[in-house]
Amino acid sequence: MIASAIAGIATAQTEAADNESTVNAWKGLGAGIAVGLAAFGAGYSQANIGAAAVGMLAEDDSKFGAAIIFTALPESIVILGLLPLFF
């Protein structure tokens, strides 16, 4: 990621006339950071929620639906993080 940013800066300094490729590079870098951070946040929260859901199911099997919902909620963060890829 850092090498990509340095390459983008070097490209911007050497070719001032070709600004479109630099803009596209920065858009790609921004989208990659958004997806990566969203996936990291979802994984971090999923670890604690998954452990709690397993403990809840061990005590009471009738709460399976709630456990699935609580486990699936952090994954919606990744879906929202994928939105910058399309713009």
ZATOR-813593 format. One line per 2 residues: number of its first residue (from 0); their letters; for each residue z, x, y of N, C-alpha, C, O, CB. Coordinates in Angstrom, 2 decimals, padded with zeros to 5 digits. Glycine has a CB too. Example, Ala and Ser with C-alpha at 12.3 -4.5 7.8 and 13.67 -1.06 7.14 Angstrom:
# residues 2
0 = AS = 007.80/013.19/-005.69/007.80/012.30/-004.50/007.80/013.20/-003.30/008.46/014.24/-003.32/009.05/011.31/-004.47  007.08/012.85/-002.25/007.14/013.67/-001.06/007.87/012.90/000.03/008.04/013.41/001.14/005.72/014.08/-000.60
***
This chain:
# residues 87
0 = MI = 000.00/000.83/-001.17/000.00/000.00/000.00/000.00/000.89/001.25/-000.72/000.61/002.21/001.21/-000.95/-000.01  000.79/001.94/001.23/000.85/002.83/002.39/-000.47/003.57/002.55/-000.95/003.76/003.67/002.01/003.83/002.25
2 = AS = -001.06/003.99/001.42/-002.34/004.68/001.49/-003.42/003.77/002.04/-004.29/004.21/002.79/-002.75/005.21/000.11  -003.37/002.50/001.67/-004.34/001.54/002.20/-004.18/001.36/003.70/-005.17/001.24/004.42/-004.20/000.20/001.49
4 = AI = -002.95/001.33/004.17/-002.70/001.20/005.60/-003.19/002.43/006.35/-003.76/002.32/007.43/-001.21/000.97/005.87  -002.96/003.61/005.78/-003.41/004.84/006.43/-004.94/004.89/006.47/-005.53/005.30/007.46/-002.86/006.08/005.70
6 = AG = -005.58/004.46/005.37/-007.04/004.42/005.34/-007.58/003.44/006.37/-008.61/003.70/006.99/-007.54/004.05/003.95  -006.90/002.33/006.56/-007.32/001.36/007.57/-007.21/001.91/008.97/-008.08/001.67/009.80/-006.50/000.10/007.46
8 = IA = -006.15/002.66/009.23/-005.98/003.27/010.55/-007.03/004.35/010.78/-007.59/004.46/011.87/-004.55/003.86/010.70  -007.30/005.15/009.74/-008.31/006.20/009.88/-009.69/005.59/010.10/-010.47/006.12/010.88/-008.32/007.10/008.63
10 = TA = -009.99/004.50/009.42/-011.27/003.83/009.61/-011.38/003.29/011.02/-012.45/003.35/011.63/-011.44/002.70/008.59  -010.30/002.75/011.53/-010.32/002.20/012.89/-010.54/003.30/013.92/-011.15/003.04/014.96/-009.01/001.46/013.18
12 = QT = -010.08/004.50/013.66/-010.23/005.58/014.63/-011.61/006.22/014.56/-012.12/006.68/015.58/-009.17/006.62/014.42  -012.22/006.26/013.38/-013.50/006.95/013.26/-014.67/006.06/013.63/-015.64/006.55/014.22/-013.68/007.45/011.85
14 = EA = -014.63/004.79/013.32/-015.75/003.90/013.61/-015.27/002.74/014.45/-014.83/001.72/013.93/-016.39/003.40/012.31  -015.37/002.89/015.73/-014.94/001.82/016.62/-015.94/000.68/016.63/-015.57/-000.46/016.91/-014.73/002.34/018.04
16 = AD = -017.22/000.96/016.33/-018.25/-000.08/016.38/-018.14/-001.03/015.20/-018.45/-002.22/015.33/-019.64/000.56/016.42  -017.71/-000.53/014.05/-017.65/-001.37/012.85/-016.23/-001.91/012.69/-015.48/-001.45/011.84/-018.07/-000.57/011.59
18 = NE = -015.89/-002.87/013.50/-014.53/-003.42/013.50/-014.34/-004.48/012.42/-013.21/-004.75/012.03/-014.22/-004.00/014.86  -015.42/-005.08/011.94/-015.29/-006.17/010.98/-014.70/-005.69/009.65/-013.89/-006.40/009.05/-016.65/-006.81/010.74
20 = ST = -015.09/-004.51/009.19/-014.55/-004.01/007.92/-013.06/-003.69/008.05/-012.31/-003.89/007.10/-015.32/-002.76/007.48  -012.65/-003.22/009.20/-011.24/-002.93/009.42/-010.43/-004.22/009.44/-009.33/-004.28/008.88/-011.04/-002.16/010.73
22 = VN = -010.95/-005.23/010.09/-010.26/-006.52/010.14/-010.14/-007.11/008.74/-009.09/-007.64/008.38/-011.01/-007.51/011.06  -011.20/-007.01/007.94/-011.14/-007.52/006.57/-010.15/-006.73/005.72/-009.48/-007.29/004.86/-012.53/-007.47/005.92
24 = AW = -010.07/-005.43/005.96/-009.09/-004.62/005.21/-007.67/-005.03/005.55/-006.82/-005.14/004.66/-009.29/-003.12/005.52  -007.40/-005.27/006.83/-006.06/-005.68/007.23/-005.74/-007.08/006.71/-004.59/-007.37/006.37/-005.91/-005.64/008.75
26 = KG = -006.74/-007.96/006.65/-006.51/-009.29/006.09/-006.13/-009.19/004.61/-005.21/-009.87/004.15/-007.77/-010.17/006.25  -006.84/-008.34/003.88/-006.52/-008.15/002.47/-005.15/-007.55/002.26/-004.42/-007.95/001.35/-007.55/-007.27/001.82
28 = LG = -004.79/-006.60/003.10/-003.47/-005.99/003.00/-002.37/-007.00/003.30/-001.35/-007.04/002.61/-003.36/-004.81/003.97  -002.58/-007.82/004.32/-001.59/-008.85/004.65/-001.44/-009.88/003.55/-000.32/-010.30/003.24/-001.97/-009.55/005.94
30 = AG = -002.56/-010.29/002.95/-002.49/-011.26/001.86/-001.79/-010.66/000.65/-001.02/-011.35/-000.03/-003.90/-011.74/001.48  -002.05/-009.40/000.37/-001.39/-008.74/-000.76/000.11/-008.63/-000.56/000.89/-008.81/-001.50/-001.97/-007.37/-000.97
32 = IA = 000.52/-008.32/000.66/001.96/-008.24/000.96/002.60/-009.61/000.82/003.71/-009.73/000.29/002.19/-007.69/002.37  001.91/-010.66/001.29/002.47/-012.01/001.19/002.66/-012.43/-000.26/003.70/-012.98/-000.62/001.56/-013.02/001.90
34 = VG = 001.67/-012.16/-001.10/001.77/-012.53/-002.52/002.85/-011.69/-003.20/003.63/-012.22/-003.99/000.41/-012.34/-003.23  002.89/-010.41/-002.92/003.88/-009.54/-003.56/005.30/-009.90/-003.21/006.17/-009.95/-004.08/003.63/-008.12/-003.18
36 = LA = 005.56/-010.16/-001.94/006.91/-010.53/-001.53/007.31/-011.91/-002.05/008.47/-012.14/-002.39/007.04/-010.49/-000.01  006.35/-012.83/-002.10/006.65/-014.15/-002.65/006.99/-014.06/-004.13/007.92/-014.71/-004.61/005.47/-015.12/-002.43
38 = AF = 006.24/-013.25/-004.86/006.51/-013.09/-006.29/007.85/-012.38/-006.52/008.59/-012.74/-007.44/005.38/-012.31/-006.97  008.15/-011.40/-005.69/009.44/-010.71/-005.82/010.60/-011.66/-005.54/011.58/-011.66/-006.28/009.50/-009.51/-004.86
40 = GA = 010.49/-012.45/-004.50/011.55/-013.42/-004.17/011.73/-014.46/-005.25/012.86/-014.83/-005.57/011.24/-014.10/-002.86  010.62/-014.93/-005.81/010.72/-015.92/-006.88/011.36/-015.32/-008.12/012.19/-015.96/-008.77/009.34/-016.49/-007.21
42 = GY = 010.99/-014.10/-008.46/011.59/-013.45/-009.62/013.07/-013.18/-009.43/013.86/-013.31/-010.37/010.88/-012.17/-009.91  013.45/-012.79/-008.23/014.86/-012.53/-007.93/015.69/-013.80/-008.06/016.78/-013.78/-008.64/015.01/-011.94/-006.52
44 = SQ = 015.19/-014.90/-007.53/015.95/-016.15/-007.63/015.88/-016.74/-009.03/016.82/-017.39/-009.48/015.43/-017.17/-006.61  014.77/-016.50/-009.72/014.61/-017.04/-011.08/015.62/-016.43/-012.04/016.05/-017.10/-012.98/013.18/-016.78/-011.58
46 = AN = 016.01/-015.20/-011.82/016.97/-014.55/-012.71/018.31/-015.28/-012.71/018.87/-015.56/-013.77/017.16/-013.09/-012.31  018.82/-015.58/-011.53/020.11/-016.26/-011.44/020.02/-017.72/-011.88/020.91/-018.23/-012.56/020.65/-016.19/-010.02
48 = IG = 018.95/-018.38/-011.50/018.79/-019.79/-011.86/018.58/-019.94/-013.36/019.11/-020.87/-013.97/017.62/-020.41/-011.10  017.81/-019.04/-013.96/017.58/-019.11/-015.40/018.86/-018.94/-016.20/019.08/-019.64/-017.19/016.57/-018.07/-015.82
50 = AA = 019.70/-018.00/-015.78/020.97/-017.80/-016.47/021.87/-019.02/-016.33/022.54/-019.41/-017.29/021.68/-016.57/-015.92  021.88/-019.63/-015.15/022.70/-020.83/-014.96/022.15/-022.00/-015.76/022.92/-022.80/-016.30/022.76/-021.20/-013.47
52 = AV = 020.82/-022.11/-015.86/020.22/-023.21/-016.62/020.52/-023.08/-018.11/020.78/-024.08/-018.78/018.71/-023.25/-016.39  020.50/-021.87/-018.63/020.83/-021.67/-020.04/022.29/-022.01/-020.30/022.61/-022.62/-021.32/020.53/-020.21/-020.47
54 = GM = 023.17/-021.62/-019.39/024.58/-021.96/-019.54/024.81/-023.46/-019.47/025.64/-024.00/-020.20/025.40/-021.27/-018.47  024.08/-024.13/-018.58/024.21/-025.58/-018.46/023.72/-026.27/-019.73/024.33/-027.23/-020.19/023.44/-026.10/-017.24
56 = LA = 022.63/-025.78/-020.30/022.11/-026.38/-021.54/023.02/-026.09/-022.73/023.09/-026.90/-023.66/020.71/-025.86/-021.82  023.71/-024.96/-022.72/024.63/-024.65/-023.81/025.80/-025.62/-023.83/026.34/-025.93/-024.89/025.13/-023.22/-023.69
58 = ED = 026.20/-026.09/-022.66/027.31/-027.03/-022.59/026.89/-028.48/-022.82/027.61/-029.24/-023.46/027.99/-026.92/-021.25  025.71/-028.86/-022.30/025.28/-030.26/-022.39/023.76/-030.30/-022.54/023.02/-029.95/-021.62/025.74/-031.07/-021.13
60 = DS = 023.30/-030.74/-023.74/021.86/-030.78/-024.02/021.13/-031.86/-023.24/019.90/-031.80/-023.13/021.64/-030.98/-025.48  021.83/-032.83/-022.71/021.15/-033.94/-022.02/020.63/-033.54/-020.64/019.91/-034.32/-020.02/022.10/-035.11/-021.88
62 = KF = 020.97/-032.37/-020.16/020.54/-031.93/-018.83/019.31/-031.02/-018.89/019.12/-030.16/-018.03/021.68/-031.20/-018.13  018.48/-031.22/-019.91/017.29/-030.39/-020.08/016.30/-030.58/-018.93/015.72/-029.61/-018.44/016.61/-030.71/-021.41
64 = GA = 016.12/-031.82/-018.49/015.18/-032.10/-017.40/015.60/-031.43/-016.10/014.76/-030.86/-015.40/015.08/-033.60/-017.17  016.88/-031.48/-015.80/017.37/-030.82/-014.59/017.19/-029.31/-014.68/016.87/-028.65/-013.69/018.86/-031.17/-014.35
66 = AI = 017.40/-028.75/-015.86/017.24/-027.31/-016.04/015.79/-026.89/-015.82/015.52/-025.85/-015.22/017.71/-026.88/-017.44  014.85/-027.70/-016.31/013.43/-027.39/-016.12/013.06/-027.47/-014.63/012.34/-026.61/-014.13/012.55/-028.36/-016.94
68 = IF = 013.56/-028.48/-013.94/013.26/-028.63/-012.51/013.83/-027.46/-011.72/013.14/-026.90/-010.87/013.83/-029.97/-011.97  015.07/-027.08/-011.99/015.68/-025.96/-011.26/014.96/-024.65/-011.56/014.89/-023.77/-010.70/017.16/-025.84/-011.62
70 = TA = 014.44/-024.51/-012.77/013.73/-023.29/-013.13/012.34/-023.25/-012.50/011.85/-022.18/-012.16/013.63/-023.17/-014.64  011.71/-024.41/-012.34/010.34/-024.46/-011.80/010.30/-024.40/-010.27/009.26/-024.04/-009.71/009.65/-025.72/-012.27
72 = LP = 011.37/-024.73/-009.60/011.36/-024.74/-008.13/011.03/-023.38/-007.50/010.23/-023.33/-006.57/012.70/-025.20/-007.62  011.60/-022.27/-007.96/011.26/-020.99/-007.33/009.80/-020.59/-007.53/009.25/-019.81/-006.74/012.15/-019.90/-007.87
74 = ES = 009.16/-021.11/-008.57/007.76/-020.77/-008.80/006.85/-021.38/-007.74/005.74/-020.90/-007.54/007.33/-021.22/-010.17  007.32/-022.42/-007.07/006.51/-022.99/-005.98/006.43/-022.03/-004.80/005.50/-022.12/-004.00/007.10/-024.34/-005.53
76 = IV = 007.38/-021.11/-004.70/007.33/-020.11/-003.64/006.11/-019.20/-003.83/005.45/-018.82/-002.86/008.63/-019.26/-003.62  005.81/-018.86/-005.08/004.65/-018.02/-005.35/003.37/-018.77/-005.02/002.42/-018.18/-004.51/004.64/-017.56/-006.83
78 = IL = 003.33/-020.06/-005.32/002.15/-020.85/-004.99/001.93/-020.86/-003.48/000.80/-020.74/-003.02/002.29/-022.30/-005.52  003.00/-021.00/-002.71/002.87/-020.95/-001.26/002.49/-019.55/-000.78/001.80/-019.40/000.23/004.18/-021.39/-000.59
80 = GL = 002.92/-018.54/-001.51/002.54/-017.17/-001.16/001.07/-016.88/-001.44/000.51/-015.95/-000.85/003.39/-016.20/-001.91  000.45/-017.65/-002.33/-000.97/-017.46/-002.63/-001.88/-018.06/-001.56/-003.07/-017.74/-001.53/-001.30/-018.08/-003.96
82 = LP = -001.37/-018.90/-000.69/-002.20/-019.54/000.33/-002.93/-018.56/001.25/-004.08/-018.82/001.60/-001.36/-020.45/001.15  -002.32/-017.45/001.66/-003.08/-016.52/002.53/-004.31/-015.92/001.87/-005.19/-015.41/002.57/-002.19/-015.41/002.99
84 = LF = -004.40/-015.97/000.56/-005.59/-015.43/-000.11/-006.84/-016.22/000.21/-007.95/-015.70/000.12/-005.38/-015.39/-001.60  -006.68/-017.48/000.59/-007.83/-018.34/000.82/-008.24/-018.41/002.28/-009.22/-019.08/002.61/-007.53/-019.72/000.32
86 = F = -007.52/-017.74/003.17/-007.86/-017.82/004.60/-008.17/-016.49/005.17/-008.48/-016.38/006.36/-006.75/-018.44/005.38
***
